Amino acid sequence: MVVLFAAIALGAAVYYFDWRRSQKENEKPSADADKLAYSVQPQDVNSLTIAHPGNSTEPVLHFEKRSGIWQVTQPIATRADQFSLEGIVNSLSSARIAQTEPGTPDRLKVFGLDPPAVSIEFRLQNGAKHTLALGNKDFTGISVYAIVDAAKDVVLLPESLLVSTTKSLQDLRDKNVLHIVSGDVVSFDLKNPSGQLSATKEKDEWNFKKPAEFRGDQGTVDTLLSALSSAKMTTIASETPDNLAKYGLANPAVTFTAVDSKGKSSTLIVGKKEDGQYFARDTSRPTIFRIDEDLYKKLTQNANDLRDKKLAHFDPAVINHVEVHNSSGTFICTRKSERDWTIDEPADQKGKSPEISKVFLPLEQAVAEQVFDQPSADLRAKLAKPAFEATLTDKSGKKWTVEISGESGGFVYARTSDSPAIYKFNKQILTDLSFSNMYPTS
């Protein structure tokens, strides 16, 4: 019964003080209203300590800013979540006092400030120290009772301060899987169950060196790098790398290394699977963590997934001459001016204006299902007698040729003069290129 009466009394006191404050607010505004709690700039804060005096199970958190980067230094040493720490510092520097109340002992209890829910200490670059104690929210829910720099009076500050400073260590620590900026990466190596892949960025284009030399698919490679730069740990498995074999990280299934434009190297290794997630580690940090299935799938893509599978890379604007051989015969066209072409062959179409897009569009839009860098004899044999052949000649006289096989099991195979690789396509590309005339038909 004593506890019940105490709770009722406490609730009544809270209600009374809040009621009295609302009455005074209606009478006249406080002289301290809209006054900054601290005269500090966010960039001047270089250390921050957060404690929870009323909760002994919560560890004291200490953060320091080093070389412009916030670090956790207590209870563990690791990088902090920069967004969260900057948010706290910005909130402290911009916090405005909405109301001032006498800080008598009975009120401190009622306002949740004896002991406070959160106590904060922060230091500036010039050595100055500031403190803040946070208690309960007021009846509006948008303010929190607080004591600034051990003052005698209690003030009301934005409730967002309480929200941001009651986050756990796991919320305030850095959870980035790898510290890279996707746009800054100039080369990477990826070793996974499919083999070894190495790629270099040259003039904003990705080109692979391993397992063979080929052009990378810009969109797919950029998606992989963006996924890695934004990926977050799902959970922490261990703060130390003492037993790598336990997590499959002594001989990792996946190793990804990225190098940026300044020569900085970053490596992620991935090990065993457990409960749908994978153990992983950024080798520059001791922490072992877990990553999700989606990131693992991106890291286990093979050469065919990451390579450019477009059949043709040419600029139609610089092509001056086209010669085509398909099931309907031979078609030869020559550019007369920037926009006009003429048919040279067959004779019954000679002099007419060709619909040159019948050649260009299917070739430009052709994306293979698979590419064979070292095609077998059987694949090469399919192109012994091509069903379609085309030679495109540009303004400088350079020729580009393409050959496409007849249908085989719903697919056709193609190769170009650019490389010995053979491309596998759905048969539709051959259908599109099996036109019987080159002039527009209504």
DRENROVO-247890 format. One record per residue (C-alpha): residue in three letters; x, y, z; residue number from 1. Coordinates in steps of 0.001 Angstrom, whole numbers, plus 500000, padded with zeros to 6 digits. Example, Ala and Ser with C-alpha at 12.3 -4.5 7.8 and 13.67 -1.06 7.14 Angstrom:
+------+--------+--------+--------+------+
: resn :      x :      y :      z : resi :
+------+--------+--------+--------+------+
:  ala : 512300 : 495500 : 507800 :    1 :
:  ser : 513670 : 498940 : 507140 :    2 :
+------+--------+--------+--------+------+
END
This chain:
+------+--------+--------+--------+------+
: resn :      x :      y :      z : resi :
+------+--------+--------+--------+------+
:  met : 500000 : 500000 : 500000 :    1 :
:  val : 502873 : 502358 : 500803 :    2 :
:  val : 504307 : 501890 : 497309 :    3 :
:  leu : 500889 : 502504 : 495773 :    4 :
:  phe : 500387 : 505743 : 497721 :    5 :
:  ala : 503901 : 506884 : 496786 :    6 :
:  ala : 503176 : 506280 : 493093 :    7 :
:  ile : 499897 : 508185 : 493345 :    8 :
:  ala : 501614 : 511053 : 495125 :    9 :
:  leu : 504381 : 511178 : 492532 :   10 :
:  gly : 501876 : 511172 : 489699 :   11 :
:  ala : 499887 : 513921 : 491344 :   12 :
:  ala : 503033 : 515992 : 491806 :   13 :
:  val : 503955 : 515625 : 488139 :   14 :
:  tyr : 500466 : 516623 : 487121 :   15 :
:  tyr : 500517 : 519610 : 489488 :   16 :
:  phe : 503865 : 520968 : 488353 :   17 :
:  asp : 502960 : 520547 : 484692 :   18 :
:  trp : 499585 : 522218 : 485333 :   19 :
:  arg : 501236 : 525119 : 487120 :   20 :
:  arg : 503735 : 525489 : 484275 :   21 :
:  ser : 500963 : 525548 : 481678 :   22 :
:  gln : 499160 : 528199 : 483742 :   23 :
:  lys : 502290 : 530354 : 483888 :   24 :
:  glu : 502887 : 529893 : 480152 :   25 :
:  asn : 499382 : 531240 : 479523 :   26 :
:  glu : 500077 : 534241 : 481721 :   27 :
:  lys : 503340 : 535376 : 480115 :   28 :
:  pro : 506296 : 533862 : 478260 :   29 :
:  ser : 509391 : 532900 : 480217 :   30 :
:  ala : 512317 : 535281 : 480044 :   31 :
:  asp : 514540 : 532302 : 479202 :   32 :
:  ala : 512242 : 530974 : 476463 :   33 :
:  asp : 513956 : 530340 : 473137 :   34 :
:  lys : 517434 : 530781 : 474627 :   35 :
:  leu : 520238 : 528481 : 473475 :   36 :
:  ala : 521240 : 525998 : 476164 :   37 :
:  tyr : 524895 : 526126 : 475042 :   38 :
:  ser : 526916 : 528638 : 473057 :   39 :
:  val : 528956 : 526060 : 471143 :   40 :
:  gln : 529541 : 525141 : 467520 :   41 :
:  pro : 529127 : 521460 : 466505 :   42 :
:  gln : 532594 : 521316 : 464939 :   43 :
:  asp : 534199 : 522401 : 468233 :   44 :
:  val : 533001 : 519332 : 470161 :   45 :
:  asn : 535722 : 516663 : 470236 :   46 :
:  ser : 534648 : 514259 : 472990 :   47 :
:  leu : 531366 : 513017 : 474403 :   48 :
:  thr : 530453 : 510768 : 477341 :   49 :
:  ile : 526980 : 509319 : 477850 :   50 :
:  ala : 525946 : 507555 : 481088 :   51 :
:  his : 522679 : 506257 : 482545 :   52 :
:  pro : 522888 : 506837 : 486313 :   53 :
:  gly : 519509 : 505241 : 486950 :   54 :
:  asn : 520331 : 502037 : 485049 :   55 :
:  ser : 523441 : 500158 : 486179 :   56 :
:  thr : 523095 : 497631 : 483333 :   57 :
:  glu : 523842 : 500286 : 480700 :   58 :
:  pro : 527578 : 500841 : 480106 :   59 :
:  val : 529151 : 504279 : 480051 :   60 :
:  leu : 529800 : 505279 : 476430 :   61 :
:  his : 532730 : 507499 : 475550 :   62 :
:  phe : 533391 : 508942 : 472101 :   63 :
:  glu : 536295 : 510945 : 470727 :   64 :
:  lys : 536721 : 512724 : 467444 :   65 :
:  arg : 540033 : 511842 : 465809 :   66 :
:  ser : 541127 : 513246 : 462468 :   67 :
:  gly : 537535 : 514271 : 461842 :   68 :
:  ile : 536124 : 510786 : 462548 :   69 :
:  trp : 534096 : 509899 : 465634 :   70 :
:  gln : 535428 : 506835 : 467476 :   71 :
:  val : 534017 : 504766 : 470336 :   72 :
:  thr : 536715 : 504479 : 473017 :   73 :
:  gln : 534655 : 502984 : 475860 :   74 :
:  pro : 533511 : 500256 : 476559 :   75 :
:  ile : 535172 : 499029 : 473343 :   76 :
:  ala : 537426 : 500635 : 470760 :   77 :
:  thr : 535721 : 500885 : 467388 :   78 :
:  arg : 534495 : 503428 : 464884 :   79 :
:  ala : 531265 : 505247 : 465761 :   80 :
:  asp : 528255 : 505758 : 463557 :   81 :
:  gln : 529085 : 509182 : 462158 :   82 :
:  phe : 525505 : 510170 : 461377 :   83 :
:  ser : 524310 : 509386 : 464912 :   84 :
:  leu : 527189 : 511188 : 466660 :   85 :
:  glu : 526916 : 514253 : 464446 :   86 :
:  gly : 523188 : 514248 : 465177 :   87 :
:  ile : 523781 : 514304 : 468944 :   88 :
:  val : 526380 : 517082 : 468692 :   89 :
:  asn : 524147 : 519151 : 466426 :   90 :
:  ser : 521228 : 518694 : 468846 :   91 :
:  leu : 523359 : 519864 : 471774 :   92 :
:  ser : 524554 : 522963 : 469954 :   93 :
:  ser : 521093 : 523932 : 468715 :   94 :
:  ala : 519008 : 523006 : 471790 :   95 :
:  arg : 516840 : 525886 : 472981 :   96 :
:  ile : 515329 : 526338 : 476424 :   97 :
:  ala : 511543 : 526375 : 476297 :   98 :
:  gln : 510919 : 526972 : 480016 :   99 :
:  thr : 512742 : 527274 : 483348 :  100 :
:  glu : 511564 : 525716 : 486618 :  101 :
:  pro : 512999 : 525863 : 490167 :  102 :
:  gly : 515244 : 522855 : 490826 :  103 :
:  thr : 514089 : 522079 : 494356 :  104 :
:  pro : 514740 : 518525 : 495670 :  105 :
:  asp : 511080 : 517513 : 495439 :  106 :
:  arg : 510881 : 518706 : 491849 :  107 :
:  leu : 514090 : 516923 : 490846 :  108 :
:  lys : 512462 : 513645 : 491895 :  109 :
:  val : 509277 : 514422 : 490019 :  110 :
:  phe : 511130 : 515517 : 486883 :  111 :
:  gly : 513163 : 512308 : 486795 :  112 :
:  leu : 516427 : 514112 : 487537 :  113 :
:  asp : 517339 : 512450 : 490842 :  114 :
:  pro : 518996 : 510440 : 489454 :  115 :
:  pro : 518761 : 511558 : 485815 :  116 :
:  ala : 517839 : 509125 : 483070 :  117 :
:  val : 520855 : 510277 : 481057 :  118 :
:  ser : 523929 : 512300 : 481964 :  119 :
:  ile : 526104 : 513779 : 479229 :  120 :
:  glu : 529504 : 515378 : 479373 :  121 :
:  phe : 531131 : 516914 : 476321 :  122 :
:  arg : 534377 : 518759 : 475810 :  123 :
:  leu : 535441 : 521346 : 473267 :  124 :
:  gln : 538709 : 521749 : 471420 :  125 :
:  asn : 539673 : 524620 : 473735 :  126 :
:  gly : 539347 : 522343 : 476782 :  127 :
:  ala : 536023 : 523712 : 478022 :  128 :
:  lys : 533680 : 521115 : 479540 :  129 :
:  his : 529880 : 521081 : 479583 :  130 :
:  thr : 527375 : 518754 : 481236 :  131 :
:  leu : 523730 : 517917 : 480714 :  132 :
:  ala : 521324 : 515830 : 482783 :  133 :
:  leu : 518094 : 514601 : 481203 :  134 :
:  gly : 515023 : 513347 : 483042 :  135 :
:  asn : 511385 : 512701 : 482149 :  136 :
:  lys : 509401 : 514099 : 479266 :  137 :
:  asp : 506911 : 516788 : 480140 :  138 :
:  phe : 503157 : 516394 : 479687 :  139 :
:  thr : 503339 : 517546 : 476032 :  140 :
:  gly : 505774 : 514799 : 475094 :  141 :
:  ile : 507841 : 517212 : 473006 :  142 :
:  ser : 510151 : 518452 : 475769 :  143 :
:  val : 512340 : 516851 : 478427 :  144 :
:  tyr : 513313 : 518152 : 481852 :  145 :
:  ala : 517024 : 518919 : 482004 :  146 :
:  ile : 519825 : 520504 : 484018 :  147 :
:  val : 522411 : 522406 : 482012 :  148 :
:  asp : 525973 : 522648 : 483364 :  149 :
:  ala : 524907 : 521684 : 486936 :  150 :
:  ala : 522669 : 524744 : 487231 :  151 :
:  lys : 520236 : 525041 : 490149 :  152 :
:  asp : 517214 : 525462 : 487903 :  153 :
:  val : 515550 : 522872 : 485680 :  154 :
:  val : 514895 : 523708 : 482031 :  155 :
:  leu : 512850 : 522178 : 479257 :  156 :
:  leu : 514805 : 521106 : 476169 :  157 :
:  pro : 513734 : 519306 : 472957 :  158 :
:  glu : 512739 : 515670 : 473528 :  159 :
:  ser : 514947 : 514668 : 470562 :  160 :
:  leu : 517969 : 514985 : 472873 :  161 :
:  leu : 516611 : 512190 : 475045 :  162 :
:  val : 515848 : 510004 : 472029 :  163 :
:  ser : 519310 : 510362 : 470487 :  164 :
:  thr : 521250 : 509842 : 473726 :  165 :
:  thr : 519352 : 506791 : 475001 :  166 :
:  lys : 520443 : 504700 : 472023 :  167 :
:  ser : 522479 : 501592 : 472778 :  168 :
:  leu : 526125 : 500988 : 471935 :  169 :
:  gln : 525002 : 498834 : 469004 :  170 :
:  asp : 522964 : 501747 : 467660 :  171 :
:  leu : 525799 : 504266 : 468057 :  172 :
:  arg : 528680 : 502159 : 466750 :  173 :
:  asp : 529662 : 502020 : 463091 :  174 :
:  lys : 527942 : 499138 : 461304 :  175 :
:  asn : 529353 : 499623 : 457814 :  176 :
:  val : 530539 : 496349 : 456346 :  177 :
:  leu : 533323 : 498061 : 454396 :  178 :
:  his : 534493 : 501666 : 454325 :  179 :
:  ile : 534522 : 502429 : 450624 :  180 :
:  val : 532940 : 505076 : 448413 :  181 :
:  ser : 531707 : 503284 : 445306 :  182 :
:  gly : 532547 : 506154 : 442957 :  183 :
:  asp : 536149 : 506310 : 444233 :  184 :
:  val : 536977 : 502645 : 443532 :  185 :
:  val : 539380 : 502267 : 440592 :  186 :
:  ser : 540075 : 498525 : 440794 :  187 :
:  phe : 538906 : 495427 : 442619 :  188 :
:  asp : 539664 : 491736 : 443014 :  189 :
:  leu : 536970 : 489212 : 443854 :  190 :
:  lys : 537696 : 485609 : 444745 :  191 :
:  asn : 534635 : 483415 : 445230 :  192 :
:  pro : 533504 : 479839 : 444470 :  193 :
:  ser : 533372 : 480668 : 440727 :  194 :
:  gly : 537058 : 481669 : 440629 :  195 :
:  gln : 539153 : 484826 : 440548 :  196 :
:  leu : 537948 : 488083 : 439007 :  197 :
:  ser : 540011 : 491256 : 438607 :  198 :
:  ala : 538793 : 494514 : 437094 :  199 :
:  thr : 540147 : 498025 : 436540 :  200 :
:  lys : 538317 : 501265 : 435819 :  201 :
:  glu : 539629 : 502943 : 432680 :  202 :
:  lys : 538042 : 506180 : 431450 :  203 :
:  asp : 534892 : 505468 : 433470 :  204 :
:  glu : 534584 : 501963 : 431992 :  205 :
:  trp : 535183 : 498710 : 433843 :  206 :
:  asn : 537479 : 496240 : 432104 :  207 :
:  phe : 538267 : 492798 : 433462 :  208 :
:  lys : 541732 : 491249 : 433377 :  209 :
:  lys : 540765 : 487935 : 434994 :  210 :
:  pro : 539534 : 485329 : 434256 :  211 :
:  ala : 539953 : 486831 : 430770 :  212 :
:  glu : 540090 : 490269 : 429201 :  213 :
:  phe : 536592 : 491582 : 428578 :  214 :
:  arg : 534480 : 494662 : 429122 :  215 :
:  gly : 532514 : 494819 : 432376 :  216 :
:  asp : 528817 : 495566 : 432569 :  217 :
:  gln : 528864 : 499068 : 434009 :  218 :
:  gly : 525465 : 498851 : 435685 :  219 :
:  thr : 526085 : 495470 : 437333 :  220 :
:  val : 529562 : 496401 : 438578 :  221 :
:  asp : 528307 : 499732 : 439925 :  222 :
:  thr : 525456 : 497922 : 441690 :  223 :
:  leu : 527942 : 495568 : 443368 :  224 :
:  leu : 530146 : 498447 : 444563 :  225 :
:  ser : 527145 : 500487 : 445741 :  226 :
:  ala : 525841 : 497488 : 447684 :  227 :
:  leu : 529192 : 497088 : 449430 :  228 :
:  ser : 529550 : 500784 : 450228 :  229 :
:  ser : 526081 : 500945 : 451821 :  230 :
:  ala : 525908 : 497458 : 453390 :  231 :
:  lys : 525439 : 497228 : 457158 :  232 :
:  met : 526317 : 494465 : 459594 :  233 :
:  thr : 523239 : 492571 : 460699 :  234 :
:  thr : 524725 : 491542 : 464080 :  235 :
:  ile : 528100 : 491357 : 465831 :  236 :
:  ala : 529483 : 487823 : 466274 :  237 :
:  ser : 532736 : 488677 : 468075 :  238 :
:  glu : 534728 : 491780 : 468983 :  239 :
:  thr : 538012 : 489914 : 468425 :  240 :
:  pro : 539375 : 487748 : 465577 :  241 :
:  asp : 540788 : 485121 : 467947 :  242 :
:  asn : 539159 : 482079 : 466339 :  243 :
:  leu : 538793 : 482732 : 462602 :  244 :
:  ala : 538391 : 479027 : 461777 :  245 :
:  lys : 535242 : 478882 : 463931 :  246 :
:  tyr : 533593 : 481354 : 461558 :  247 :
:  gly : 535054 : 479956 : 458335 :  248 :
:  leu : 537302 : 483008 : 458003 :  249 :
:  ala : 540683 : 481263 : 458194 :  250 :
:  asn : 540078 : 480131 : 454607 :  251 :
:  pro : 537250 : 482428 : 453506 :  252 :
:  ala : 534831 : 481445 : 450769 :  253 :
:  val : 534830 : 485019 : 449471 :  254 :
:  thr : 537537 : 487686 : 449462 :  255 :
:  phe : 536815 : 491121 : 448024 :  256 :
:  thr : 539489 : 493831 : 447828 :  257 :
:  ala : 538830 : 497343 : 446509 :  258 :
:  val : 541439 : 500017 : 445800 :  259 :
:  asp : 540463 : 503684 : 445580 :  260 :
:  ser : 541972 : 506564 : 443617 :  261 :
:  lys : 544332 : 507384 : 446510 :  262 :
:  gly : 545681 : 503850 : 446633 :  263 :
:  lys : 543836 : 502866 : 449805 :  264 :
:  ser : 542986 : 499163 : 449914 :  265 :
:  ser : 539929 : 497717 : 451717 :  266 :
:  thr : 539273 : 493986 : 452076 :  267 :
:  leu : 536176 : 492050 : 453105 :  268 :
:  ile : 536289 : 488316 : 453785 :  269 :
:  val : 533207 : 486083 : 454099 :  270 :
:  gly : 533051 : 482690 : 455797 :  271 :
:  lys : 530470 : 480206 : 457030 :  272 :
:  lys : 526710 : 480453 : 456801 :  273 :
:  glu : 524599 : 480347 : 459960 :  274 :
:  asp : 520837 : 480806 : 460207 :  275 :
:  gly : 520590 : 482359 : 456757 :  276 :
:  gln : 523434 : 484835 : 457314 :  277 :
:  tyr : 527192 : 484772 : 456746 :  278 :
:  phe : 530112 : 485552 : 459019 :  279 :
:  ala : 532338 : 488279 : 457640 :  280 :
:  arg : 535146 : 490659 : 458564 :  281 :
:  asp : 536717 : 493848 : 457302 :  282 :
:  thr : 540375 : 492858 : 457664 :  283 :
:  ser : 541333 : 496346 : 458898 :  284 :
:  arg : 539164 : 495832 : 462015 :  285 :
:  pro : 539070 : 493063 : 464646 :  286 :
:  thr : 535269 : 492725 : 464678 :  287 :
:  ile : 533606 : 489642 : 463221 :  288 :
:  phe : 530056 : 490304 : 462095 :  289 :
:  arg : 527254 : 488848 : 459994 :  290 :
:  ile : 526020 : 489946 : 456566 :  291 :
:  asp : 522739 : 489107 : 454869 :  292 :
:  glu : 522005 : 486719 : 452031 :  293 :
:  asp : 521488 : 489488 : 449473 :  294 :
:  leu : 525015 : 490875 : 449872 :  295 :
:  tyr : 526467 : 487363 : 449789 :  296 :
:  lys : 524718 : 486669 : 446492 :  297 :
:  lys : 526194 : 489826 : 444969 :  298 :
:  leu : 529663 : 488771 : 446150 :  299 :
:  thr : 529315 : 485325 : 444577 :  300 :
:  gln : 528519 : 486549 : 441068 :  301 :
:  asn : 530642 : 485026 : 438344 :  302 :
:  ala : 532330 : 486461 : 435269 :  303 :
:  asn : 529206 : 485978 : 433170 :  304 :
:  asp : 527157 : 487974 : 435690 :  305 :
:  leu : 529564 : 490917 : 435789 :  306 :
:  arg : 530717 : 491112 : 432202 :  307 :
:  asp : 529224 : 493219 : 429442 :  308 :
:  lys : 527131 : 490841 : 427330 :  309 :
:  lys : 526196 : 493305 : 424607 :  310 :
:  leu : 527040 : 491953 : 421179 :  311 :
:  ala : 527856 : 495255 : 419509 :  312 :
:  his : 529643 : 498432 : 420524 :  313 :
:  phe : 529532 : 500834 : 417634 :  314 :
:  asp : 528278 : 504338 : 416902 :  315 :
:  pro : 525735 : 504296 : 414043 :  316 :
:  ala : 526541 : 507958 : 413348 :  317 :
:  val : 530021 : 507089 : 412073 :  318 :
:  ile : 529037 : 504069 : 409946 :  319 :
:  asn : 529159 : 504851 : 406207 :  320 :
:  his : 528728 : 501443 : 404616 :  321 :
:  val : 526745 : 498300 : 405502 :  322 :
:  glu : 526831 : 494896 : 403833 :  323 :
:  val : 524428 : 492190 : 405016 :  324 :
:  his : 523963 : 488538 : 404054 :  325 :
:  asn : 520898 : 486754 : 405416 :  326 :
:  ser : 518424 : 484068 : 404318 :  327 :
:  ser : 516838 : 486510 : 401842 :  328 :
:  gly : 520052 : 487457 : 400058 :  329 :
:  thr : 522627 : 490256 : 400045 :  330 :
:  phe : 521933 : 493871 : 400980 :  331 :
:  ile : 524458 : 496678 : 400527 :  332 :
:  cys : 523807 : 500272 : 401631 :  333 :
:  thr : 525901 : 503465 : 401549 :  334 :
:  arg : 525462 : 506703 : 403471 :  335 :
:  lys : 524808 : 509694 : 401176 :  336 :
:  ser : 524630 : 512381 : 403870 :  337 :
:  glu : 524229 : 512683 : 407617 :  338 :
:  arg : 520645 : 511397 : 407499 :  339 :
:  asp : 520288 : 509775 : 404085 :  340 :
:  trp : 521295 : 506316 : 402886 :  341 :
:  thr : 520896 : 504591 : 399534 :  342 :
:  ile : 520555 : 500934 : 398576 :  343 :
:  asp : 523296 : 499635 : 396254 :  344 :
:  glu : 522131 : 496023 : 396207 :  345 :
:  pro : 519889 : 494093 : 395405 :  346 :
:  ala : 519283 : 495491 : 391958 :  347 :
:  asp : 515473 : 495662 : 392348 :  348 :
:  gln : 515864 : 497963 : 395351 :  349 :
:  lys : 518843 : 499985 : 394066 :  350 :
:  gly : 518584 : 503760 : 394593 :  351 :
:  lys : 515857 : 503474 : 397216 :  352 :
:  ser : 516246 : 504895 : 400740 :  353 :
:  pro : 516818 : 501971 : 403146 :  354 :
:  glu : 515370 : 501523 : 406601 :  355 :
:  ile : 518874 : 501152 : 408049 :  356 :
:  ser : 517498 : 500654 : 411579 :  357 :
:  lys : 516557 : 497116 : 410488 :  358 :
:  val : 520273 : 496356 : 410826 :  359 :
:  phe : 521385 : 498734 : 413538 :  360 :
:  leu : 518658 : 498298 : 416161 :  361 :
:  pro : 518762 : 494487 : 416590 :  362 :
:  leu : 522563 : 494573 : 416785 :  363 :
:  glu : 522691 : 497482 : 419235 :  364 :
:  gln : 520043 : 495982 : 421516 :  365 :
:  ala : 521360 : 492422 : 421492 :  366 :
:  val : 522355 : 491258 : 424991 :  367 :
:  ala : 523594 : 487680 : 425281 :  368 :
:  glu : 522385 : 485173 : 427842 :  369 :
:  gln : 525883 : 483779 : 428102 :  370 :
:  val : 529348 : 484465 : 426731 :  371 :
:  phe : 531994 : 481812 : 426059 :  372 :
:  asp : 535502 : 483285 : 426101 :  373 :
:  gln : 537060 : 479963 : 425127 :  374 :
:  pro : 534376 : 478355 : 422964 :  375 :
:  ser : 534486 : 474631 : 422344 :  376 :
:  ala : 534934 : 473077 : 418908 :  377 :
:  asp : 531206 : 472277 : 418881 :  378 :
:  leu : 530291 : 475929 : 419401 :  379 :
:  arg : 532725 : 477101 : 416740 :  380 :
:  ala : 531257 : 474555 : 414335 :  381 :
:  lys : 527816 : 476179 : 414678 :  382 :
:  leu : 529268 : 479255 : 412962 :  383 :
:  ala : 530940 : 477390 : 410092 :  384 :
:  lys : 528050 : 478479 : 407868 :  385 :
:  pro : 526436 : 481572 : 409438 :  386 :
:  ala : 522747 : 482264 : 408829 :  387 :
:  phe : 523492 : 486000 : 409107 :  388 :
:  glu : 526617 : 488045 : 408362 :  389 :
:  ala : 527140 : 491790 : 408422 :  390 :
:  thr : 530092 : 494088 : 407830 :  391 :
:  leu : 529893 : 497677 : 409021 :  392 :
:  thr : 532506 : 500174 : 407771 :  393 :
:  asp : 533056 : 503534 : 409472 :  394 :
:  lys : 534280 : 506859 : 408062 :  395 :
:  ser : 537928 : 505947 : 408641 :  396 :
:  gly : 537564 : 502680 : 406752 :  397 :
:  lys : 537620 : 500481 : 409861 :  398 :
:  lys : 535438 : 497381 : 409515 :  399 :
:  trp : 533417 : 495565 : 412145 :  400 :
:  thr : 531886 : 492184 : 411343 :  401 :
:  val : 529350 : 489938 : 413029 :  402 :
:  glu : 528223 : 486378 : 412303 :  403 :
:  ile : 525120 : 484647 : 413686 :  404 :
:  ser : 524417 : 480924 : 413470 :  405 :
:  gly : 521209 : 479178 : 412553 :  406 :
:  glu : 518807 : 478169 : 415294 :  407 :
:  ser : 519810 : 475330 : 417615 :  408 :
:  gly : 517425 : 474333 : 420397 :  409 :
:  gly : 515760 : 477743 : 420479 :  410 :
:  phe : 519085 : 479591 : 420585 :  411 :
:  val : 521547 : 481105 : 418148 :  412 :
:  tyr : 525254 : 481823 : 418567 :  413 :
:  ala : 527186 : 484865 : 417436 :  414 :
:  arg : 530712 : 486238 : 417260 :  415 :
:  thr : 532271 : 489481 : 416135 :  416 :
:  ser : 535620 : 490626 : 414800 :  417 :
:  asp : 536373 : 492143 : 418223 :  418 :
:  ser : 537236 : 488830 : 419884 :  419 :
:  pro : 537029 : 485035 : 419520 :  420 :
:  ala : 534295 : 484897 : 422191 :  421 :
:  ile : 530953 : 483367 : 421211 :  422 :
:  tyr : 527651 : 484847 : 422443 :  423 :
:  lys : 524499 : 482846 : 423128 :  424 :
:  phe : 521137 : 484492 : 422264 :  425 :
:  asn : 517483 : 483677 : 422068 :  426 :
:  lys : 516555 : 482937 : 418450 :  427 :
:  gln : 514552 : 486197 : 418235 :  428 :
:  ile : 517619 : 488165 : 417156 :  429 :
:  leu : 517937 : 486024 : 414034 :  430 :
:  thr : 514222 : 486482 : 413294 :  431 :
:  asp : 514659 : 490258 : 413573 :  432 :
:  leu : 517579 : 490214 : 411128 :  433 :
:  ser : 515919 : 487945 : 408553 :  434 :
:  phe : 514324 : 490822 : 406617 :  435 :
:  ser : 513569 : 490400 : 402897 :  436 :
:  asn : 513893 : 494076 : 401910 :  437 :
:  met : 515611 : 497198 : 403195 :  438 :
:  tyr : 513080 : 499879 : 402304 :  439 :
:  pro : 510220 : 500972 : 404566 :  440 :
:  thr : 506942 : 499119 : 404093 :  441 :
:  ser : 503484 : 500382 : 405083 :  442 :
+------+--------+--------+--------+------+
END
